[in-house]
Amino acid sequence: MSSENVQIFNVQSKKDWKQFVMFPYHLYRHHPFWVPPLISDQKKLLDFDLNPFFSHASGRFFLARRGNIIVGRIAALVDDLHNQIHHEKTGFFGFLAVENDYEAAAALLDAARNWVRKQGMKQFRGPVNPSQNEDCGLLIDAFDSPPVIMMPYNPEYLVHFLDQYGLKKAVDLYAYLLDGTKPQPPKLVRVAELVAKKPGVNIRPIDMKHFFQEARMIWKVYNSAWANNYGFVPMTEEEFVNLAKHLKQVVVPDLALMAEIHGKPAGFSLSIPDMNQALIHLNGRLFPLGIFKLLHYSRKINQLRIIILGVLPEYRRTGVDAALYGHTWKNAVSRGYIKGEMSWILENNTMMNRSARMLGGKIYKTYRIYEMQS
């Protein structure tokens, strides 16, 4: 560690923004399990004009420097919609990446915490990048494998840094691993068959010809189905359409399923190929050669992430969720996907944890959201 003091400064110039975006690519360039996201996607995510999240949120971004060397970064965030819905005064931190240097980590956390305090916030929570509707949480175990698509990764020392700083567990998020080489659990098959015989029940793939019309229908299901979850903030229509545009490139129609009862939406599930199995070879760039690597390695993907499954409150305990799981399992196996990750699931979401175990899933990774008074 350098003997020079850590300096924290606001991200302002184009050079600062480039350093903020590119720092993790430098920090983890030799790390075997970090998956470089596409640089173009990261730029859009952090752009106040292009990311509709910032229509109801504000932020300040910081870099840490020792001498002339950038050694860390962090974002401080205030989501007005979150505070309005949950009747809180909570500020957040996210996009935390830092060398194995506790002094730099503490200085970055101080900067973010001080900024949210100046905005009148009483609680300090994170990491969220930039919200729970994107990737969030700090990996606290299982550091020996890459993350799946749209899930974070961090080195183990960050866990010790946050503990040392005084941040405490707010909630844990579980990732379950499913083995698609095994037959579907008998209970799942039985319930799915019973549901299929009920009049008016229909499980169908989304209509890609009317993708954005379908997306708006799914948006309503999503916001209603997740309404009572910890920290949930409903996505604005603009946010959801923006996410749909991003995901459209990887959506497999028979793995994006709508459940209808008498013609009305009752639930939705979305599983997407784990593109991280290809992205890990690209170093964040599609051009000039990345696109060919992406095409090559995409053909080798054998894992899914079950990213969304929600049923409207009035249709819960009808078996619709089992029907969605059953169709997803069958369609995934037929396409050669032999593994699946269900993530993330709140530790206190009894119904979803029970479903994951019923499917034969085992918790293999845990992510944690931390908090403290600001």
C-alpha positions as CSV (number, residue, x, y, z in Angstrom):
1,M,0.0,0.0,0.0
2,S,1.3,3.5,-0.9
3,S,2.2,5.8,2.0
4,E,0.5,8.7,0.3
5,N,-2.8,9.8,1.7
6,V,-6.1,8.9,0.0
7,Q,-7.7,11.8,-1.8
8,I,-11.5,11.7,-2.7
9,F,-12.8,13.8,-5.5
10,N,-16.1,14.2,-7.3
11,V,-16.6,12.8,-10.8
12,Q,-17.1,15.8,-13.1
13,S,-15.0,15.9,-16.3
14,K,-15.2,13.4,-19.2
15,K,-11.9,12.1,-18.0
16,D,-13.3,11.5,-14.5
17,W,-16.3,9.6,-15.9
18,K,-14.1,7.4,-18.1
19,Q,-11.9,6.6,-15.0
20,F,-15.1,5.8,-13.0
21,V,-16.5,3.5,-15.7
22,M,-13.2,1.8,-16.5
23,F,-11.8,1.3,-13.0
24,P,-13.2,-2.2,-12.4
25,Y,-11.8,-3.3,-15.7
26,H,-8.4,-2.3,-14.5
27,L,-8.9,-3.6,-10.9
28,Y,-10.1,-7.1,-11.9
29,R,-8.3,-7.5,-15.2
30,H,-6.5,-10.6,-14.0
31,H,-9.3,-11.9,-11.8
32,P,-10.5,-15.3,-13.0
33,F,-14.1,-15.0,-11.8
34,W,-15.1,-11.4,-12.5
35,V,-17.2,-11.0,-15.7
36,P,-16.6,-7.7,-17.5
37,P,-20.0,-6.2,-18.5
38,L,-20.2,-4.5,-21.8
39,I,-18.6,-1.1,-21.4
40,S,-21.3,0.5,-23.6
41,D,-24.0,-0.8,-21.2
42,Q,-22.2,0.5,-18.2
43,K,-22.0,4.0,-19.7
44,K,-25.7,4.0,-20.3
45,L,-26.4,2.7,-16.8
46,L,-24.5,5.7,-15.3
47,D,-25.8,8.3,-17.7
48,F,-28.3,10.7,-16.0
49,D,-29.9,11.4,-19.4
50,L,-30.1,7.9,-20.7
51,N,-31.1,5.9,-17.5
52,P,-34.7,6.7,-16.6
53,F,-33.9,5.7,-13.0
54,F,-32.5,9.2,-12.6
55,S,-35.8,10.8,-13.4
56,H,-36.7,10.1,-9.7
57,A,-33.2,9.8,-8.2
58,S,-30.1,11.8,-7.8
59,G,-26.5,10.9,-7.2
60,R,-23.0,11.9,-6.7
61,F,-20.0,9.8,-7.9
62,F,-16.6,9.7,-6.3
63,L,-13.1,8.4,-7.1
64,A,-10.3,7.7,-4.6
65,R,-6.7,8.5,-5.6
66,R,-3.3,7.8,-4.0
67,G,-0.9,10.2,-5.7
68,N,-1.7,9.8,-9.4
69,I,-3.2,6.3,-9.1
70,I,-7.0,5.7,-9.0
71,V,-7.6,3.2,-6.2
72,G,-11.4,3.1,-5.9
73,R,-14.8,4.4,-6.7
74,I,-18.3,4.7,-5.2
75,A,-21.7,6.2,-6.0
76,A,-23.9,8.0,-3.4
77,L,-27.6,7.8,-4.4
78,V,-31.0,9.2,-3.2
79,D,-34.1,7.6,-4.7
80,D,-37.0,9.9,-4.0
81,L,-39.5,7.3,-5.2
82,H,-38.1,4.8,-2.7
83,N,-38.4,7.2,0.2
84,Q,-41.9,8.2,-0.8
85,I,-43.1,4.7,-1.0
86,H,-41.4,3.3,2.1
87,H,-41.8,6.5,4.2
88,E,-38.1,6.6,4.8
89,K,-35.1,8.9,4.5
90,T,-32.6,6.4,3.1
91,G,-29.6,7.2,1.0
92,F,-27.8,4.4,-0.8
93,F,-24.3,3.6,-2.0
94,G,-23.4,1.5,-5.0
95,F,-20.8,0.8,-7.8
96,L,-18.3,0.2,-5.0
97,A,-14.9,-1.1,-6.3
98,V,-11.7,-0.6,-4.5
99,E,-8.2,-2.0,-4.2
100,N,-7.4,-4.2,-1.2
101,D,-6.9,-1.0,0.8
102,Y,-9.2,-0.4,3.8
103,E,-8.2,3.3,4.2
104,A,-9.4,4.0,0.6
105,A,-12.6,2.0,1.1
106,A,-13.4,3.8,4.4
107,A,-12.7,7.2,2.7
108,L,-15.1,6.3,-0.2
109,L,-17.8,5.2,2.2
110,D,-17.3,8.4,4.2
111,A,-17.8,10.5,1.1
112,A,-21.0,8.7,0.1
113,R,-22.4,8.7,3.6
114,N,-21.6,12.4,4.1
115,W,-23.3,13.3,0.8
116,V,-26.5,11.4,1.6
117,R,-26.6,12.9,5.0
118,K,-26.4,16.4,3.5
119,Q,-29.4,15.5,1.4
120,G,-31.3,14.9,4.7
121,M,-31.1,11.1,4.7
122,K,-31.1,9.3,8.0
123,Q,-30.1,5.8,6.8
124,F,-27.3,4.6,4.6
125,R,-27.8,1.4,2.7
126,G,-26.3,-0.7,-0.1
127,P,-24.8,-1.7,-2.3
128,V,-27.3,-1.1,-5.1
129,N,-26.2,-0.5,-8.6
130,P,-28.2,1.8,-8.8
131,S,-31.3,0.1,-7.3
132,Q,-32.8,-3.2,-6.3
133,N,-34.3,-3.4,-9.8
134,E,-30.7,-3.7,-11.2
135,D,-28.0,-5.8,-9.7
136,C,-27.5,-5.3,-5.9
137,G,-26.0,-6.8,-2.8
138,L,-22.5,-7.8,-1.9
139,L,-21.4,-11.4,-2.5
140,I,-20.5,-12.8,1.0
141,D,-19.6,-16.4,0.1
142,A,-18.8,-18.6,-2.9
143,F,-16.1,-16.4,-4.3
144,D,-14.8,-19.3,-6.5
145,S,-17.1,-19.1,-9.5
146,P,-18.3,-16.3,-11.9
147,P,-21.7,-14.6,-11.4
148,V,-24.6,-15.3,-13.7
149,I,-25.9,-12.5,-16.0
150,M,-27.0,-9.3,-14.1
151,M,-25.6,-10.5,-10.8
152,P,-22.6,-8.8,-9.1
153,Y,-19.2,-10.1,-8.1
154,N,-16.7,-8.8,-5.6
155,P,-13.6,-10.0,-3.8
156,E,-13.9,-11.4,-0.3
157,Y,-11.9,-8.5,1.2
158,L,-14.9,-6.1,0.6
159,V,-17.0,-8.1,3.0
160,H,-14.4,-7.5,5.7
161,F,-14.1,-3.8,4.8
162,L,-17.9,-3.2,5.2
163,D,-18.0,-5.1,8.5
164,Q,-15.0,-3.1,9.7
165,Y,-16.6,0.1,8.7
166,G,-19.6,-0.7,10.9
167,L,-22.2,-1.5,8.3
168,K,-24.7,-4.2,9.5
169,K,-26.8,-6.8,7.7
170,A,-30.1,-5.4,6.5
171,V,-31.2,-8.5,4.5
172,D,-29.7,-11.4,2.6
173,L,-30.5,-12.4,-0.9
174,Y,-30.2,-16.1,-2.0
175,A,-29.2,-17.6,-5.3
176,Y,-30.3,-21.2,-5.7
177,L,-28.7,-23.7,-8.2
178,L,-31.0,-26.1,-10.1
179,D,-29.8,-29.3,-11.8
180,G,-31.6,-29.6,-15.2
181,T,-30.1,-33.1,-15.8
182,K,-32.5,-34.5,-13.2
183,P,-36.1,-35.2,-13.8
184,Q,-38.7,-32.7,-12.7
185,P,-39.7,-33.3,-9.1
186,P,-42.9,-35.4,-8.9
187,K,-44.7,-32.8,-6.9
188,L,-44.1,-30.2,-9.6
189,V,-45.3,-32.5,-12.3
190,R,-48.4,-33.4,-10.3
191,V,-49.4,-29.8,-9.6
192,A,-48.6,-28.5,-13.1
193,E,-50.8,-31.3,-14.6
194,L,-53.7,-30.3,-12.3
195,V,-53.4,-26.7,-13.3
196,A,-53.3,-27.5,-16.9
197,K,-56.7,-29.3,-16.6
198,K,-58.3,-26.2,-15.0
199,P,-60.7,-24.4,-17.4
200,G,-59.4,-21.0,-18.6
201,V,-55.7,-21.5,-17.7
202,N,-53.2,-20.8,-20.4
203,I,-49.4,-20.7,-20.3
204,R,-48.0,-19.2,-23.4
205,P,-44.7,-17.7,-24.7
206,I,-44.6,-13.9,-25.1
207,D,-45.4,-12.7,-28.6
208,M,-42.1,-11.3,-30.0
209,K,-44.0,-9.6,-32.8
210,H,-45.7,-7.4,-30.2
211,F,-42.9,-7.3,-27.8
212,F,-43.3,-3.9,-26.3
213,Q,-47.1,-4.3,-26.0
214,E,-46.4,-7.5,-24.1
215,A,-43.8,-5.7,-22.0
216,R,-46.3,-3.1,-20.8
217,M,-48.6,-5.9,-19.7
218,I,-45.7,-7.6,-17.9
219,W,-44.8,-4.3,-16.3
220,K,-48.2,-4.2,-14.5
221,V,-47.8,-7.8,-13.4
222,Y,-44.3,-7.1,-12.1
223,N,-45.2,-4.1,-10.1
224,S,-48.2,-5.7,-8.5
225,A,-46.6,-9.1,-7.8
226,W,-43.5,-7.7,-6.1
227,A,-45.3,-4.8,-4.2
228,N,-44.8,-6.2,-0.7
229,N,-41.2,-7.3,-1.0
230,Y,-38.5,-5.7,1.1
231,G,-37.3,-2.4,-0.4
232,F,-39.2,-2.9,-3.6
233,V,-39.8,0.2,-5.7
234,P,-42.2,-0.1,-8.6
235,M,-40.5,0.5,-11.9
236,T,-41.8,3.4,-14.0
237,E,-43.1,2.5,-17.4
238,E,-40.1,4.2,-18.9
239,E,-37.7,2.2,-16.7
240,F,-39.4,-1.1,-17.6
241,V,-39.4,-0.4,-21.3
242,N,-35.8,0.6,-21.1
243,L,-35.1,-2.8,-19.4
244,A,-37.1,-4.6,-22.0
245,K,-35.1,-3.1,-24.8
246,H,-31.9,-4.3,-23.1
247,L,-33.3,-7.8,-22.5
248,K,-34.9,-8.2,-25.9
249,Q,-31.6,-9.2,-27.4
250,V,-31.3,-12.3,-25.2
251,V,-35.0,-13.3,-24.7
252,V,-35.9,-16.8,-25.8
253,P,-39.6,-16.7,-26.4
254,D,-40.5,-20.1,-24.8
255,L,-38.5,-19.2,-21.7
256,A,-40.5,-15.9,-21.3
257,L,-43.9,-17.1,-20.3
258,M,-47.2,-15.4,-19.5
259,A,-49.8,-17.2,-17.4
260,E,-53.4,-16.2,-18.2
261,I,-56.7,-17.2,-16.5
262,H,-59.8,-16.6,-18.6
263,G,-57.7,-14.3,-20.9
264,K,-56.4,-12.1,-18.1
265,P,-52.8,-11.9,-17.0
266,A,-52.2,-13.9,-13.8
267,G,-48.4,-14.2,-13.7
268,F,-45.2,-14.1,-15.7
269,S,-41.8,-15.8,-15.6
270,L,-38.6,-14.9,-17.4
271,S,-35.5,-17.0,-17.7
272,I,-32.6,-15.8,-19.8
273,P,-29.4,-17.6,-21.1
274,D,-26.4,-16.9,-18.8
275,M,-24.6,-14.6,-21.3
276,N,-21.9,-14.2,-18.7
277,Q,-20.6,-17.5,-20.0
278,A,-19.8,-15.7,-23.2
279,L,-19.1,-12.2,-21.8
280,I,-16.2,-13.4,-19.6
281,H,-14.2,-13.8,-22.8
282,L,-14.8,-10.3,-24.2
283,N,-13.2,-7.8,-21.8
284,G,-16.3,-5.6,-22.1
285,R,-15.9,-4.8,-25.8
286,L,-17.9,-6.0,-28.8
287,F,-15.6,-4.4,-31.4
288,P,-13.5,-5.2,-33.3
289,L,-13.3,-8.9,-32.4
290,G,-15.7,-9.2,-29.4
291,I,-18.7,-9.8,-31.5
292,F,-17.2,-12.9,-33.0
293,K,-16.2,-14.2,-29.6
294,L,-19.8,-13.5,-28.4
295,L,-21.3,-15.5,-31.3
296,H,-18.8,-18.3,-30.7
297,Y,-19.2,-18.6,-27.0
298,S,-23.0,-18.0,-27.0
299,R,-23.4,-21.4,-28.7
300,K,-21.7,-23.0,-25.7
301,I,-24.0,-21.5,-23.0
302,N,-25.6,-24.3,-20.9
303,Q,-27.0,-22.3,-18.0
304,L,-30.0,-20.1,-17.4
305,R,-30.9,-17.4,-14.9
306,I,-34.5,-17.6,-13.7
307,I,-34.6,-13.8,-13.2
308,I,-38.3,-13.1,-12.7
309,L,-41.3,-15.1,-11.6
310,G,-44.3,-13.4,-10.2
311,V,-48.0,-14.2,-9.7
312,L,-50.6,-11.6,-9.0
313,P,-51.9,-11.8,-5.4
314,E,-55.4,-12.9,-6.4
315,Y,-54.0,-15.9,-8.3
316,R,-51.5,-17.2,-5.7
317,R,-52.1,-20.7,-4.3
318,T,-53.7,-21.6,-7.6
319,G,-50.7,-23.6,-8.8
320,V,-50.0,-21.1,-11.6
321,D,-46.4,-20.7,-10.3
322,A,-45.9,-24.5,-10.6
323,A,-47.2,-24.4,-14.1
324,L,-44.7,-21.7,-15.0
325,Y,-41.8,-23.6,-13.4
326,G,-42.8,-26.8,-15.2
327,H,-43.0,-25.2,-18.6
328,T,-39.7,-23.4,-18.1
329,W,-38.0,-26.6,-17.0
330,K,-39.2,-28.6,-19.9
331,N,-38.4,-25.9,-22.5
332,A,-35.0,-25.2,-21.0
333,V,-33.9,-28.9,-21.1
334,S,-35.2,-29.2,-24.7
335,R,-32.8,-26.4,-25.6
336,G,-29.8,-27.9,-23.9
337,Y,-29.7,-25.9,-20.7
338,I,-28.6,-28.2,-17.9
339,K,-28.3,-25.7,-15.0
340,G,-30.3,-22.9,-13.7
341,E,-29.9,-20.2,-11.1
342,M,-32.9,-18.8,-9.4
343,S,-31.9,-15.4,-8.2
344,W,-32.2,-13.4,-6.2
345,I,-34.7,-14.5,-3.6
346,L,-35.2,-12.5,-0.3
347,E,-34.3,-14.6,2.7
348,N,-37.8,-13.8,4.2
349,N,-39.8,-14.6,1.0
350,T,-41.2,-17.8,2.5
351,M,-43.2,-18.8,-0.6
352,M,-40.3,-18.4,-3.1
353,N,-37.8,-20.1,-0.9
354,R,-40.2,-23.0,-0.5
355,S,-40.7,-23.2,-4.2
356,A,-36.9,-23.2,-4.9
357,R,-36.4,-26.1,-2.5
358,M,-39.4,-28.0,-4.0
359,L,-37.6,-27.7,-7.4
360,G,-34.5,-29.3,-5.8
361,G,-32.6,-26.0,-5.6
362,K,-29.8,-25.5,-3.2
363,I,-28.6,-22.1,-1.9
364,Y,-25.1,-21.8,-3.3
365,K,-24.5,-18.0,-3.2
366,T,-25.6,-15.4,-0.7
367,Y,-25.6,-11.6,-1.3
368,R,-26.1,-9.1,1.4
369,I,-27.5,-5.6,1.6
370,Y,-26.0,-3.6,4.5
371,E,-27.1,-0.5,6.3
372,M,-26.3,1.9,9.1
373,Q,-27.4,5.3,10.3
374,S,-26.0,8.1,8.1
